[in-house]
Amino acid sequence: MMNNNFTFNERLGISTPDLKKLWDDYSADEQQEILVTWEKIRGRIPDRISEIETIINKKQAELNDENDFPRSCLLNSEISELASVINDLWLWYRTNQDVSTKVHM
């Protein structure tokens, strides 16, 4: 069941909801299962962000010592993309904060 409602997002490094029908078309049990699964995934988002921040810090340190302009540009691009991933992860985390309320009702 869970695998049908979530798809792994390579870019974000987490599974995201991939609902095939309207929320109200799911049974109460299905809704509960989806909400519980999402809360488990959502709970791991801060750890995923921390992992990416570690990678950014390493790339920034590398950038500080880089004298090759094309390589500096590449590092800047990679850092920018990773920062974008963090932003998207925070959006997923915050957008669905109300889900935890539903899970515990």
Secondary structure, DSSP 8 states (H G I E B T S, - for coil): -HHHHEEEETTTTEEEE--SS-GGGS-HHHHHHHHHHHHHHHHHHHHHHHHHHHHHHHHHHHHHT---HHHHHHHHHHHHHHHHHHHHHHHHHHHTHHHHHHHT-
